[in-house]
Amino acid sequence: MSRTPSNMLPLGTLAPDFNLLNTQNGEQASLTNLKGRKGTVIAFICNHCPFVKHVNPELAKLARDYQSKEIGFIAISSNDVDNYPQDAPHLMKQVALEEGYTFPYLYDRTQQVGKDYDAACTPDFYLFDANLKLVYRGQLDDSRPENGIPVTGKDLRNAIDALIENRPISKLQKPSIGCNIKWKK
């Protein structure tokens, strides 16, 4: 299991727009159409990474907890499916169903969106405000596979709560750790 950290895109960065395949319904989806009124979480994930599998239940729970509070959730896979066929779009659809995702799981075929966000690992979490300015990036919480710490989503939850309540979000943010994104050669 590789342990790749987030690149930590600078706070205040505007979210790059995109138009990607929504694997659940086969339609194209853009950030403009999916963003939340108060904020948007974008998670770079994939099907096969043990770090993502470890946090999947909490990611699904987070979305259920905050979508009603006008926070949009979007998951994106930028992995090379030629060399990692377990991350193919038809299997993404299956994972979304099995995990109970209430948010779109998008496929970044060209990997350009992953590059635009300077994504490095799965999972890699970003929180943007209502104006699509980056206010949080990094880890879900301190839990990792096999470290014995329960998955709570504490770090991302605290950032979302602060955003909703119009409180300052701490600039001390820890990078996520996970599998490296599988870039095409």
N, C-alpha and C positions, 0 to 999 in steps of 0.2 A: 504494500500500500504506500503510494507516494504521499508526501506531506507538503503540498505546495501551498504557500500563503497567498492571500489576496494582494493585488498590486496597489490597492488603496488610492483609487481615483481621487483627485483633489476635491474637497468639499466645495460646494458652490457650482460645480460643473453642471451645465445644462444637459439633460438626458437626450442623447441622440435619438431621433425618430427612427422608426423601422417599419417594414411591411413584411411580415413573415407568415408562413403556413401555420395555422392553428390545427394541430394534429387531431384534436377531438372532433372537429366538424368539417375539416378539409377546406376551409375558407381562409383567405388572407386576412391578417389582423395587423393593425398599426397601433403604435403607442398612443397616438392622438385619440383613437377610438376606445382604447382600453384603460386609459389612466383614470385614477380615482379623483373625485372632486377635492378631497383634502390632502391626498398624497398617494404615492404609488410605490409598491415594493416590486422590484425586479430581481428574480433569483435565477442565476445560471446554475443549472442542474443537469443531470443525465440519468439514464436508467441504471447503469451498472456500478456506479461508484459506491463503495461501502460507506463513505461519509454521508452521501445523499440518502442512502437507504436508512441510515441511522437517524436522520432528522425528518424524514418524510412525514411521519405521523404528526409531528409538531408543526411542520410547514402547512399541512392541510388544516390543522386546528387554528393556527394563526389567521389564515384566510377566513375561516368561518367566524372567528371572533371579531375581525376588523372590517370585513367587507360591508357590514351593515353600518359601520361608522365612516363610510365613504373613503375607505382606503382601497385602492385597486391592487390586485395581485397578478403578476405575470411571471411565468416560468419559461425559460429559454434553454434549449440544448444547442450548443455550437459544436458538438463533437463530430469528428470524421467518422461517418457511418460505413465507409468502405472498409476501414480497418477495425472498426468497433460496431459490427452489425447489430449487436444487442441494443444500440441506441437509435435504431432506425425509427422513422416516424410512425409506422404502424404499431410498433412496440411501445412508443411513447404514449400513444392513445390508450393502450392496454394498461400501462402503469398509472396513468391519470385516473382511469376508472377504478383500478384496484386500490389506489391510495385515497380515493375520494376527493380529488382536486375539484374545487369549485371555481377554479380560475383557468385561463388558457395556458396550455403547454405548447410553446411555439418551437418550430424547427428552423434553425439558422443554417441553411444548406451551404451558403458561400462562406460562412464564418465571419462575415464582415461585421455583424452586430457585436459579436464577442470581442472583436478587435476594437470597435468603436467605444465599447465600455471598458476596455483594458481589463477584461475578465481574465483570470488566471487559473481558477480552480472551480471545482464543483464540490460543495455548494459555494457560491459567491453571492452575497446579498447587498442590495442597494436600496435605499429609501430616498425618494424624491418628494419635495413638497408640492403644493398645489400648482406652483409655477414651473414645475419640473426641474428645480435646482436640487442638487445632491446635498442631503443633510446627514446621511449616515451611510457608511459602507463598512463591511466587515463580517464578523461572525454572528451567528444566531445566538450562541451562548458558549460556555466553556466545555460542553460535553463533546467527546469524540468517541468513536468506537473503541471499546475496551478500556476507557479510562475510569469507568465507574461513576462518573458524574451524570446525574439525571438530565435529560433533555427538557428544558423549560422554555427556550426561546427568549430568555431574560434580556439579553442585550438588545435584540431587535424590538422586543415588546416595549422596553423602556424608551427607545427612540420613537416608536410609533405613538406611544402615550404622550410623550412630550410634544410631538408634532400636533396631535389632536388638541391638546390642552394649551397650545401656544406657549409652551415653556421652552427655555433654551435646551438644546441637545448637546450633551457633552462632546467635546472635540477629542477626548481620549477614547479612541475606538480601536478595538483589537481586530487584526486581520482574521478572516476566515482561514481555515486550513482544510485542504481536501485533495482530491485527485487533480492532477493537472488537466486542463482542457486538452483534448486530443486534436491537435492541429494537423491539417493536411500537410504532407511533405511537399 
